[in-house]
Protein backbone atom coordinates (compact mmCIF):
# COMPACT_ATOMS: atom_id res chain seq x y z
CA UNK A 1 0.00 0.00 0.00
CA UNK A 2 1.51 3.35 -1.02
CA UNK A 3 0.02 5.27 1.86
CA UNK A 4 1.75 2.91 4.27
CA UNK A 5 5.00 3.40 2.37
CA UNK A 6 4.67 7.15 2.54
CA UNK A 7 3.94 7.03 6.24
CA UNK A 8 6.84 4.72 6.97
CA UNK A 9 9.33 6.81 5.01
CA UNK A 10 8.20 9.97 6.77
CA UNK A 11 8.49 8.34 10.18
CA UNK A 12 11.91 6.92 9.27
CA UNK A 13 13.25 10.26 8.04
CA UNK A 14 11.83 11.99 11.12
CA UNK A 15 13.60 9.44 13.31
CA UNK A 16 16.84 9.82 11.38
CA UNK A 17 16.64 13.58 11.71
CA UNK A 18 16.31 13.25 15.49
CA UNK A 19 19.29 10.87 15.62
CA UNK A 20 21.65 13.20 13.73
CA UNK A 21 20.23 16.37 15.23
CA UNK A 22 23.07 16.88 17.74
CA UNK A 23 25.57 16.84 14.88
CA UNK A 24 23.58 19.40 12.90
CA UNK A 25 23.23 21.61 15.94
CA UNK A 26 26.92 21.56 16.85
CA UNK A 27 27.78 22.47 13.26
CA UNK A 28 25.44 25.41 13.36
CA UNK A 29 26.82 26.44 16.73
CA UNK A 30 23.45 26.90 18.42
CA UNK A 31 24.18 24.43 21.22
CA UNK A 32 21.21 25.74 23.12
CA UNK A 33 18.92 23.86 20.76
CA UNK A 34 20.09 20.52 22.13
CA UNK A 35 18.40 21.15 25.43
CA UNK A 36 15.30 22.54 23.72
CA UNK A 37 15.03 19.37 21.70
CA UNK A 38 15.56 17.22 24.78
CA UNK A 39 12.58 19.01 26.21
CA UNK A 40 10.61 18.33 23.02
CA UNK A 41 11.42 14.62 23.26
CA UNK A 42 10.36 14.49 26.90
CA UNK A 43 7.07 16.30 26.29
CA UNK A 44 6.65 14.12 23.23
CA UNK A 45 6.98 11.04 25.43
CA UNK A 46 4.34 12.35 27.83
CA UNK A 47 2.07 13.23 24.89
CA UNK A 48 2.46 9.78 23.32
CA UNK A 49 1.45 8.19 26.62
CA UNK A 50 -1.59 10.46 26.73
CA UNK A 51 -2.38 9.49 23.12
CA UNK A 52 -2.78 5.89 24.30
CA UNK A 53 -5.70 7.11 26.40
CA UNK A 54 -7.18 9.79 24.13
CA UNK A 55 -6.58 8.27 20.74
CA UNK A 56 -6.98 4.56 21.29
CA UNK A 57 -9.30 4.01 24.21
CA UNK A 58 -11.40 7.16 24.24
CA UNK A 59 -10.53 7.94 27.85
CA UNK A 60 -10.33 11.73 28.05
CA UNK A 61 -7.98 12.26 30.96
CA UNK A 62 -7.48 15.86 31.99
CA UNK A 63 -5.12 14.89 34.78
CA UNK A 64 -2.26 13.31 32.93
CA UNK A 65 0.25 15.84 34.25
CA UNK A 66 -0.18 14.25 37.68
CA UNK A 67 1.92 11.27 36.60
CA UNK A 68 4.54 13.49 35.01
CA UNK A 69 4.73 15.33 38.32
CA UNK A 70 4.93 12.14 40.39
CA UNK A 71 7.77 10.84 38.21
CA UNK A 72 9.63 14.13 38.52
CA UNK A 73 9.19 14.27 42.29
CA UNK A 74 10.40 10.68 42.71
CA UNK A 75 13.70 11.61 41.07
CA UNK A 76 13.92 14.90 42.96
CA UNK A 77 13.08 13.46 46.37
CA UNK A 78 15.60 10.64 46.05
CA UNK A 79 18.19 13.17 44.93
CA UNK A 80 17.36 15.53 47.78
CA UNK A 81 17.82 12.78 50.38
CA UNK A 82 21.02 11.58 48.79
CA UNK A 83 22.56 15.04 48.93
CA UNK A 84 21.33 15.64 52.50
CA UNK A 85 22.65 12.17 53.45
CA UNK A 86 19.38 11.52 55.21
CA UNK A 87 17.24 8.42 54.54
CA UNK A 88 13.72 8.89 53.13
CA UNK A 89 12.37 6.84 55.99
CA UNK A 90 13.73 4.44 58.58
CA UNK A 91 10.72 2.30 59.29
CA UNK A 92 9.87 -0.53 58.43
CA UNK A 93 13.21 -0.51 56.65
CA UNK A 94 15.82 2.13 55.95
CA UNK A 95 15.44 3.71 52.52
CA UNK A 96 18.40 5.84 51.48
CA UNK A 97 18.26 8.54 48.84
CA UNK A 98 19.93 7.92 45.50
CA UNK A 99 21.08 9.71 42.41
CA UNK A 100 21.61 6.57 40.38
CA UNK A 101 19.56 6.96 37.24
CA UNK A 102 19.25 3.21 36.80
CA UNK A 103 17.42 3.12 40.13
CA UNK A 104 15.46 6.37 40.27
CA UNK A 105 14.14 6.41 36.70
CA UNK A 106 12.60 2.90 36.95
CA UNK A 107 11.27 3.94 40.37
CA UNK A 108 9.70 7.03 38.80
CA UNK A 109 7.97 4.76 36.29
CA UNK A 110 6.87 2.28 38.93
CA UNK A 111 5.52 4.79 41.42
CA UNK A 112 3.66 6.76 38.73
CA UNK A 113 2.15 3.48 37.59
CA UNK A 114 1.05 2.75 41.14
CA UNK A 115 -0.60 6.15 41.43
CA UNK A 116 -2.29 5.53 38.07
CA UNK A 117 -3.51 2.17 39.35
CA UNK A 118 -5.13 3.64 42.45
CA UNK A 119 -6.51 6.76 40.75
CA UNK A 120 -7.55 4.86 37.64
CA UNK A 121 -9.39 2.18 39.59
CA UNK A 122 -11.65 4.92 40.93
CA UNK A 123 -11.90 7.13 37.83
CA UNK A 124 -12.77 4.27 35.48
CA UNK A 125 -15.99 3.66 37.36
CA UNK A 126 -17.26 6.84 35.73
CA UNK A 127 -17.88 7.78 32.11
CA UNK A 128 -17.73 10.77 29.83
CA UNK A 129 -17.81 14.16 31.47
CA UNK A 130 -17.54 12.64 34.94
CA UNK A 131 -14.36 10.85 33.95
CA UNK A 132 -12.82 14.08 32.67
CA UNK A 133 -13.69 15.91 35.86
CA UNK A 134 -12.57 13.19 38.26
CA UNK A 135 -9.17 12.77 36.58
CA UNK A 136 -8.79 16.54 36.79
CA UNK A 137 -9.81 16.50 40.46
CA UNK A 138 -7.22 13.88 41.39
CA UNK A 139 -4.45 15.76 39.59
CA UNK A 140 -5.38 19.01 41.32
CA UNK A 141 -5.49 17.19 44.66
CA UNK A 142 -1.91 16.04 44.11
CA UNK A 143 -0.96 19.53 43.01
CA UNK A 144 -2.23 21.08 46.23
CA UNK A 145 -0.71 18.26 48.25
CA UNK A 146 2.75 19.07 46.90
CA UNK A 147 2.14 22.82 47.27
CA UNK A 148 1.62 22.24 50.97
CA UNK A 149 4.47 19.76 51.35
CA UNK A 150 6.97 22.09 53.03
CA UNK A 151 9.56 19.35 53.49
CA UNK A 152 10.11 19.27 49.76
CA UNK A 153 9.98 22.96 49.05
CA UNK A 154 6.19 23.38 48.90
CA UNK A 155 5.23 26.03 46.41
CA UNK A 156 8.87 26.84 45.60
CA UNK A 157 9.70 23.35 44.45
CA UNK A 158 12.96 21.53 44.81
CA UNK A 159 16.27 22.09 43.06
CA UNK A 160 18.66 19.33 42.04
CA UNK A 161 22.34 20.17 42.07
CA UNK A 162 23.09 17.87 39.18
CA UNK A 163 21.51 15.26 36.97
CA UNK A 164 21.23 11.57 37.85
CA UNK A 165 24.20 9.37 37.09
CA UNK A 166 24.11 6.41 34.76
CA UNK A 167 27.20 4.22 34.38
CA UNK A 168 28.84 4.80 31.00
CA UNK A 169 26.94 8.02 30.38
CA UNK A 170 27.48 11.59 31.48
CA UNK A 171 23.99 13.02 31.77
CA UNK A 172 25.47 16.41 32.63
CA UNK A 173 26.54 16.45 29.00
CA UNK A 174 23.56 17.71 27.02
CA UNK A 175 24.27 15.43 24.07
CA UNK A 176 24.38 12.31 26.26
CA UNK A 177 21.20 13.41 27.93
CA UNK A 178 19.58 14.07 24.56
CA UNK A 179 20.26 10.51 23.48
CA UNK A 180 18.86 9.15 26.74
CA UNK A 181 15.63 11.04 26.04
CA UNK A 182 15.56 9.92 22.41
CA UNK A 183 16.16 6.29 23.40
CA UNK A 184 13.39 6.41 26.02
CA UNK A 185 10.98 7.92 23.53
CA UNK A 186 11.73 5.43 20.75
CA UNK A 187 11.44 2.47 23.11
CA UNK A 188 8.16 3.76 24.46
CA UNK A 189 6.70 4.33 20.99
CA UNK A 190 7.83 0.87 19.92
CA UNK A 191 6.21 -0.73 22.98
CA UNK A 192 3.07 1.37 22.52
CA UNK A 193 2.74 0.27 18.89
CA UNK A 194 3.07 -3.39 19.77
CA UNK A 195 0.52 -2.84 22.50
CA UNK A 196 -2.03 -1.11 20.29
CA UNK A 197 -2.03 -3.88 17.67
CA UNK A 198 -1.89 -6.78 20.13
CA UNK A 199 -4.93 -8.68 21.37
CA UNK A 200 -4.93 -6.42 24.40
CA UNK A 201 -4.93 -3.39 22.11
CA UNK A 202 -7.74 -4.81 20.04
CA UNK A 203 -9.97 -5.02 23.11
CA UNK A 204 -9.04 -1.54 24.25
CA UNK A 205 -9.67 -0.02 20.82
CA UNK A 206 -12.97 -1.86 20.76
CA UNK A 207 -13.92 -0.30 24.11
CA UNK A 208 -13.35 3.18 22.74
CA UNK A 209 -15.84 2.56 19.98
CA UNK A 210 -18.45 0.45 21.68
CA UNK A 211 -17.87 -0.64 25.23
CA UNK A 212 -21.32 -2.16 25.60
CA UNK A 213 -20.60 -4.52 22.71
CA UNK A 214 -17.30 -5.54 24.32
CA UNK A 215 -19.20 -6.53 27.43
CA UNK A 216 -21.80 -8.42 25.40
CA UNK A 217 -18.88 -10.42 23.98
CA UNK A 218 -18.09 -11.55 27.49
CA UNK A 219 -15.17 -9.25 28.23
CA UNK A 220 -14.85 -7.36 31.48
CA UNK A 221 -13.75 -4.11 29.88
CA UNK A 222 -12.82 -2.47 33.18
CA UNK A 223 -9.58 -4.38 33.75
CA UNK A 224 -8.33 -3.76 30.21
CA UNK A 225 -9.00 -0.06 30.38
CA UNK A 226 -7.38 0.08 33.80
CA UNK A 227 -4.27 -1.72 32.51
CA UNK A 228 -3.96 0.81 29.72
CA UNK A 229 -4.45 3.68 32.15
CA UNK A 230 -1.58 2.31 34.25
CA UNK A 231 0.71 1.91 31.20
CA UNK A 232 -0.04 5.48 30.14
CA UNK A 233 0.69 6.67 33.68
CA UNK A 234 3.99 4.79 33.62
CA UNK A 235 5.02 6.48 30.37
CA UNK A 236 4.17 9.88 31.83
CA UNK A 237 6.19 8.97 34.93
CA UNK A 238 9.25 8.25 32.79
CA UNK A 239 8.77 11.61 31.08
CA UNK A 240 8.55 13.23 34.51
CA UNK A 241 11.74 11.56 35.70
CA UNK A 242 13.56 12.82 32.62
CA UNK A 243 12.07 16.28 32.93
CA UNK A 244 13.33 16.62 36.52
CA UNK A 245 16.81 15.81 35.18
CA UNK A 246 16.51 18.13 32.24
CA UNK A 247 15.55 21.22 34.21
CA UNK A 248 17.27 20.10 37.44
CA UNK A 249 14.26 21.50 39.20
CA UNK A 250 10.77 20.27 40.10
CA UNK A 251 7.73 22.17 41.32
CA UNK A 252 4.06 21.41 41.91
CA UNK A 253 3.40 23.27 38.65
CA UNK A 254 4.26 20.04 36.86
CA UNK A 255 0.98 18.59 38.12
CA UNK A 256 -1.14 21.61 37.39
CA UNK A 257 -4.01 21.12 35.00
CA UNK A 258 -2.52 23.62 32.58
CA UNK A 259 0.24 21.12 31.81
CA UNK A 260 -2.38 18.38 31.33
CA UNK A 261 -4.09 20.75 28.92
CA UNK A 262 -0.87 21.48 27.05
CA UNK A 263 -0.21 17.75 26.64
CA UNK A 264 -3.71 17.39 25.25
CA UNK A 265 -3.07 20.23 22.80
CA UNK A 266 0.12 18.49 21.66
CA UNK A 267 -1.78 15.27 21.02
CA UNK A 268 -4.55 17.03 19.09
CA UNK A 269 -2.12 19.17 17.14
CA UNK A 270 0.07 16.24 16.16
CA UNK A 271 -2.71 13.78 15.48
CA UNK A 272 -4.97 11.79 17.74
CA UNK A 273 -4.36 8.05 17.66
CA UNK A 274 -1.19 8.18 15.58
CA UNK A 275 1.49 7.63 18.28
CA UNK A 276 4.10 9.50 16.17
CA UNK A 277 1.93 12.57 15.79
CA UNK A 278 2.11 13.67 19.44
CA UNK A 279 5.90 14.00 19.12
CA UNK A 280 5.38 16.27 16.14
CA UNK A 281 2.74 18.11 18.14
CA UNK A 282 5.13 18.60 21.04
CA UNK A 283 7.82 19.88 18.67
CA UNK A 284 5.52 22.39 16.99
CA UNK A 285 4.01 23.51 20.28
CA UNK A 286 7.32 24.07 22.03
CA UNK A 287 9.04 25.65 19.01
CA UNK A 288 6.14 28.04 18.51
CA UNK A 289 6.17 28.87 22.20
CA UNK A 290 9.94 29.38 22.12
CA UNK A 291 9.84 31.77 19.20
CA UNK A 292 6.66 33.69 19.92
CA UNK A 293 7.40 34.05 23.62
CA UNK A 294 10.31 36.31 22.66
CA UNK A 295 7.87 38.86 21.27
CA UNK A 296 4.86 38.51 23.52
CA UNK A 297 3.89 36.65 26.64
CA UNK A 298 0.42 36.26 25.13
CA UNK A 299 1.73 33.89 22.46
CA UNK A 300 -1.25 31.62 23.05
CA UNK A 301 -3.32 34.22 21.20
CA UNK A 302 -1.66 32.94 18.03
CA UNK A 303 -1.43 29.30 19.06
CA UNK A 304 -5.16 29.08 19.77
CA UNK A 305 -6.50 29.87 16.27
CA UNK A 306 -3.77 27.66 14.76
CA UNK A 307 -4.96 24.73 16.88
CA UNK A 308 -8.57 25.37 15.91
CA UNK A 309 -7.65 25.32 12.22
CA UNK A 310 -5.67 22.10 12.57
CA UNK A 311 -8.45 20.36 14.51
CA UNK A 312 -11.11 21.43 12.00
CA UNK A 313 -9.24 20.81 8.76
CA UNK A 314 -6.81 18.00 9.54
CA UNK A 315 -8.64 15.05 10.97
CA UNK A 316 -5.48 13.27 12.06
CA UNK A 317 -3.58 16.41 12.96
CA UNK A 318 -0.30 17.60 11.49
CA UNK A 319 0.93 14.03 11.25
CA UNK A 320 -2.09 13.18 9.12
CA UNK A 321 -1.27 16.15 6.88
CA UNK A 322 2.31 15.11 6.22
CA UNK A 323 1.95 11.34 6.33
CA UNK A 324 -1.45 11.00 4.69
CA UNK A 325 -4.81 10.11 6.16
CA UNK A 326 -5.61 6.93 7.95
CA UNK A 327 -5.01 3.70 6.14
CA UNK A 328 -7.10 0.57 6.48
CA UNK A 329 -5.07 -1.48 8.88
CA UNK A 330 -1.73 -0.96 10.55
CA UNK B 1 -31.09 -32.64 30.62
CA UNK B 2 -33.89 -30.12 30.80
CA UNK B 3 -35.45 -29.51 27.40
CA UNK B 4 -35.94 -25.83 28.25
CA UNK B 5 -32.76 -23.88 27.66
CA UNK B 6 -34.17 -20.76 29.24
CA UNK B 7 -37.10 -20.10 31.52
CA UNK B 8 -38.44 -16.77 32.64
CA UNK B 9 -40.64 -16.71 35.73
CA UNK B 10 -42.77 -13.77 36.88
CA UNK B 11 -40.45 -11.08 35.56
CA UNK B 12 -41.23 -7.45 36.44
CA UNK B 13 -39.48 -4.28 35.40
CA UNK B 14 -40.70 -0.72 35.69
CA UNK B 15 -39.10 2.56 34.66
CA UNK B 16 -40.70 5.05 37.00
CA UNK B 17 -44.44 4.83 36.40
CA UNK B 18 -44.05 2.87 33.17
CA UNK B 19 -44.32 -0.88 33.53
CA UNK B 20 -42.16 -2.33 30.77
CA UNK B 21 -42.31 -5.96 31.88
CA UNK B 22 -45.37 -7.19 33.73
CA UNK B 23 -45.35 -10.58 35.50
CA UNK B 24 -43.87 -12.17 32.42
CA UNK B 25 -43.29 -15.92 32.14
CA UNK B 26 -42.30 -18.13 29.23
CA UNK B 27 -39.80 -20.83 28.29
CA UNK B 28 -37.55 -21.46 25.31
CA UNK B 29 -37.17 -25.04 24.06
CA UNK B 30 -33.67 -26.22 23.28
CA UNK B 31 -32.86 -26.28 19.57
CA UNK B 32 -35.88 -24.21 18.52
CA UNK B 33 -36.14 -20.91 16.78
CA UNK B 34 -38.33 -19.08 19.25
CA UNK B 35 -39.81 -15.82 18.05
CA UNK B 36 -40.76 -12.93 20.28
CA UNK B 37 -43.32 -10.65 18.68
CA UNK B 38 -45.40 -7.75 19.81
CA UNK B 39 -46.40 -4.26 18.75
CA UNK B 40 -44.11 -1.27 19.23
CA UNK B 41 -43.62 -0.46 22.89
CA UNK B 42 -44.58 -3.96 24.03
CA UNK B 43 -41.29 -4.16 25.91
CA UNK B 44 -39.43 -6.57 23.63
CA UNK B 45 -36.07 -4.90 23.86
CA UNK B 46 -36.46 -4.32 27.59
CA UNK B 47 -37.06 -8.04 27.98
CA UNK B 48 -34.04 -8.92 25.86
CA UNK B 49 -31.89 -6.53 27.88
CA UNK B 50 -32.94 -8.39 31.02
CA UNK B 51 -32.20 -11.77 29.46
CA UNK B 52 -28.69 -10.68 28.50
CA UNK B 53 -28.01 -8.88 31.77
CA UNK B 54 -27.83 -5.38 30.37
CA UNK B 55 -30.39 -4.39 32.97
CA UNK B 56 -31.71 -6.27 35.98
CA UNK B 57 -35.39 -7.02 36.63
CA UNK B 58 -37.18 -5.61 39.68
CA UNK B 59 -38.43 -9.07 40.56
CA UNK B 60 -38.82 -12.52 39.05
CA UNK B 61 -36.38 -15.13 37.90
CA UNK B 62 -34.38 -16.02 34.79
CA UNK B 63 -33.23 -19.65 34.64
CA UNK B 64 -30.67 -20.69 32.05
CA UNK B 65 -29.69 -24.37 31.79
CA UNK B 66 -31.22 -24.94 35.26
CA UNK B 67 -29.05 -22.16 36.70
CA UNK B 68 -30.47 -18.99 38.20
CA UNK B 69 -28.81 -16.13 36.28
CA UNK B 70 -31.17 -13.33 37.33
CA UNK B 71 -28.38 -11.32 38.97
CA UNK B 72 -25.47 -12.44 36.82
CA UNK B 73 -23.56 -9.66 35.02
CA UNK B 74 -23.76 -9.35 31.24
CA UNK B 75 -20.23 -10.50 30.43
CA UNK B 76 -20.60 -13.54 32.72
CA UNK B 77 -23.75 -14.58 30.87
CA UNK B 78 -21.87 -14.34 27.60
CA UNK B 79 -19.43 -16.88 29.01
CA UNK B 80 -22.31 -19.24 29.75
CA UNK B 81 -23.19 -19.32 26.06
CA UNK B 82 -25.69 -16.51 25.59
CA UNK B 83 -24.80 -14.33 22.62
CA UNK B 84 -26.79 -11.41 21.30
CA UNK B 85 -27.02 -9.08 18.40
CA UNK B 86 -28.43 -5.64 18.94
CA UNK B 87 -31.39 -3.87 17.41
CA UNK B 88 -29.06 -1.09 16.31
CA UNK B 89 -25.95 -2.66 14.83
CA UNK B 90 -23.20 -2.85 17.39
CA UNK B 91 -19.99 -3.44 15.56
CA UNK B 92 -16.69 -1.66 16.03
CA UNK B 93 -16.75 0.93 13.29
CA UNK B 94 -13.18 2.04 13.96
CA UNK B 95 -11.77 -1.46 13.36
CA UNK B 96 -11.52 -3.49 10.17
CA UNK B 97 -13.88 -6.38 9.45
CA UNK B 98 -11.07 -8.82 10.22
CA UNK B 99 -10.30 -7.08 13.50
CA UNK B 100 -13.95 -7.07 14.46
CA UNK B 101 -14.13 -10.80 14.00
CA UNK B 102 -10.74 -11.33 15.67
CA UNK B 103 -11.97 -9.36 18.64
CA UNK B 104 -14.92 -11.62 19.20
CA UNK B 105 -12.75 -14.70 18.68
CA UNK B 106 -10.36 -13.37 21.33
CA UNK B 107 -13.28 -12.73 23.63
CA UNK B 108 -13.98 -16.44 23.77
CA UNK B 109 -10.40 -17.60 24.21
CA UNK B 110 -9.46 -16.91 27.78
CA UNK B 111 -7.94 -13.65 28.93
CA UNK B 112 -6.54 -11.09 26.53
CA UNK B 113 -3.63 -9.68 28.44
CA UNK B 114 -1.38 -10.48 25.50
CA UNK B 115 0.53 -7.29 25.02
CA UNK B 116 3.07 -8.13 22.37
CA UNK B 117 2.14 -10.22 19.37
CA UNK B 118 -0.01 -8.70 16.62
CA UNK B 119 -3.61 -9.67 17.28
CA UNK B 120 -4.25 -11.00 13.77
CA UNK B 121 -1.15 -13.19 13.96
CA UNK B 122 -1.92 -14.78 17.32
CA UNK B 123 -2.54 -18.53 17.20
CA UNK B 124 -6.19 -18.67 18.11
CA UNK B 125 -7.16 -15.92 15.67
CA UNK B 126 -5.19 -17.43 12.80
CA UNK B 127 -6.92 -20.72 13.43
CA UNK B 128 -10.50 -19.46 13.48
CA UNK B 129 -10.66 -16.20 11.55
CA UNK B 130 -10.97 -17.72 8.09
CA UNK B 131 -13.88 -19.96 9.05
CA UNK B 132 -15.67 -17.26 11.01
CA UNK B 133 -15.52 -14.79 8.11
CA UNK B 134 -16.52 -17.48 5.62
CA UNK B 135 -19.57 -18.50 7.64
CA UNK B 136 -21.14 -15.09 7.04
CA UNK B 137 -19.62 -14.52 3.57
CA UNK B 138 -17.35 -11.66 4.53
CA UNK B 139 -13.90 -13.13 3.81
CA UNK B 140 -13.38 -10.76 0.88
CA UNK B 141 -14.10 -7.74 3.08
CA UNK B 142 -11.60 -8.38 5.85
CA UNK B 143 -9.32 -5.37 5.27
CA UNK B 144 -12.17 -2.92 4.97
CA UNK B 145 -13.03 -0.61 7.84
CA UNK B 146 -16.30 -1.87 9.31
CA UNK B 147 -17.80 1.61 8.94
CA UNK B 148 -17.58 1.19 5.15
CA UNK B 149 -19.76 -1.94 5.02
CA UNK B 150 -23.30 -1.82 3.68
CA UNK B 151 -26.11 -2.09 6.18
CA UNK B 152 -26.78 -5.72 5.38
CA UNK B 153 -23.10 -6.62 5.61
CA UNK B 154 -22.89 -4.96 9.02
CA UNK B 155 -25.70 -7.26 10.18
CA UNK B 156 -23.93 -10.27 8.73
CA UNK B 157 -20.76 -9.25 10.52
CA UNK B 158 -22.65 -8.80 13.75
CA UNK B 159 -24.29 -12.21 13.56
CA UNK B 160 -20.91 -13.69 12.62
CA UNK B 161 -19.35 -12.11 15.68
CA UNK B 162 -22.08 -13.46 17.91
CA UNK B 163 -21.41 -16.95 16.53
CA UNK B 164 -17.64 -17.06 17.15
CA UNK B 165 -18.08 -18.24 20.71
CA UNK B 166 -20.24 -21.22 19.67
CA UNK B 167 -23.11 -19.97 21.80
CA UNK B 168 -25.94 -22.25 22.88
CA UNK B 169 -28.48 -19.46 22.79
CA UNK B 170 -28.34 -16.73 20.19
CA UNK B 171 -30.56 -13.71 20.76
CA UNK B 172 -31.24 -11.72 17.60
CA UNK B 173 -32.87 -8.39 18.37
CA UNK B 174 -34.75 -7.25 15.24
CA UNK B 175 -32.07 -8.44 12.82
CA UNK B 176 -34.12 -7.40 9.79
CA UNK B 177 -34.69 -3.82 10.97
CA UNK B 178 -33.82 -1.31 8.28
CA UNK B 179 -32.83 -3.94 5.71
CA UNK B 180 -33.83 -4.00 2.10
CA UNK B 181 -35.64 -7.10 0.70
CA UNK B 182 -32.35 -8.58 -0.57
CA UNK B 183 -30.71 -8.33 2.82
CA UNK B 184 -33.73 -9.87 4.52
CA UNK B 185 -33.53 -12.91 2.28
CA UNK B 186 -29.78 -13.27 2.83
CA UNK B 187 -30.16 -13.10 6.58
CA UNK B 188 -33.16 -15.45 6.59
CA UNK B 189 -31.04 -17.99 4.74
CA UNK B 190 -28.31 -17.60 7.31
CA UNK B 191 -30.75 -18.17 10.17
CA UNK B 192 -32.24 -21.14 8.32
CA UNK B 193 -28.73 -22.56 8.02
CA UNK B 194 -28.14 -22.14 11.74
CA UNK B 195 -31.43 -23.73 12.69
CA UNK B 196 -30.92 -26.91 14.67
CA UNK B 197 -27.30 -26.17 15.55
CA UNK B 198 -28.25 -23.84 18.35
CA UNK B 199 -31.26 -22.23 20.01
CA UNK B 200 -32.30 -18.87 18.62
CA UNK B 201 -34.50 -16.27 20.23
CA UNK B 202 -35.66 -14.09 17.38
CA UNK B 203 -37.17 -10.72 18.20
CA UNK B 204 -38.76 -9.59 14.98
CA UNK B 205 -41.29 -7.23 13.47
CA UNK B 206 -41.49 -8.82 10.05
CA UNK B 207 -44.29 -11.41 10.30
CA UNK B 208 -43.28 -13.19 7.09
CA UNK B 209 -39.87 -13.84 8.57
CA UNK B 210 -41.34 -15.02 11.86
CA UNK B 211 -43.81 -17.40 10.26
CA UNK B 212 -41.24 -18.87 7.91
CA UNK B 213 -38.48 -19.40 10.49
CA UNK B 214 -39.96 -19.81 13.95
CA UNK B 215 -41.03 -23.02 15.71
CA UNK B 216 -42.59 -21.33 18.72
CA UNK B 217 -43.88 -17.81 19.19
CA UNK B 218 -44.36 -15.71 22.30
CA UNK B 219 -46.62 -12.71 21.90
CA UNK B 220 -45.89 -9.71 24.06
CA UNK B 221 -48.46 -6.97 24.70
CA UNK B 222 -47.84 -4.18 27.22
CA UNK B 223 -45.04 -6.14 28.83
CA UNK B 224 -47.14 -9.26 29.31
CA UNK B 225 -46.72 -12.57 27.51
CA UNK B 226 -50.30 -13.09 26.35
CA UNK B 227 -49.50 -16.29 24.50
CA UNK B 228 -46.72 -18.80 23.94
CA UNK B 229 -47.60 -21.37 21.31
CA UNK B 230 -46.47 -23.18 18.17
CA UNK B 231 -46.38 -20.92 15.15
CA UNK B 232 -49.55 -22.34 13.50
CA UNK B 233 -51.75 -21.61 16.50
CA UNK B 234 -50.45 -18.07 16.78
CA UNK B 235 -51.33 -17.39 13.19
CA UNK B 236 -54.98 -18.14 13.93
CA UNK B 237 -55.20 -16.53 17.35
CA UNK B 238 -57.71 -13.69 17.64
CA UNK B 239 -55.94 -11.82 20.44
CA UNK B 240 -52.80 -11.69 18.40
CA UNK B 241 -54.73 -10.35 15.47
CA UNK B 242 -56.20 -7.69 17.71
CA UNK B 243 -52.85 -6.67 19.05
CA UNK B 244 -51.56 -6.31 15.53
CA UNK B 245 -54.67 -4.79 13.96
CA UNK B 246 -53.52 -1.75 12.08
CA UNK B 247 -50.11 -3.26 11.50
CA UNK B 248 -51.76 -4.63 8.39
CA UNK B 249 -51.02 -8.30 8.20
Interface residues (C-beta under 8 A of the other chain):
Chain A: X194 X195 X197 X198 X199 X200 X201 X202 X203 X205 X206 X208 X209 X210 X212 X213 X214 X215 X216 X217 X218 X219 X220 X224 X227 X328 X329
Chain B: X52 X54 X74 X75 X76 X77 X78 X79 X83 X84 X86 X90 X91 X92 X93 X94 X95 X96 X98 X99 X102 X103 X104 X106 X107 X108 X112 X113 X114 X115 X116 X117 X118 X119 X122 X125 X143 X144 X145 X161 X165
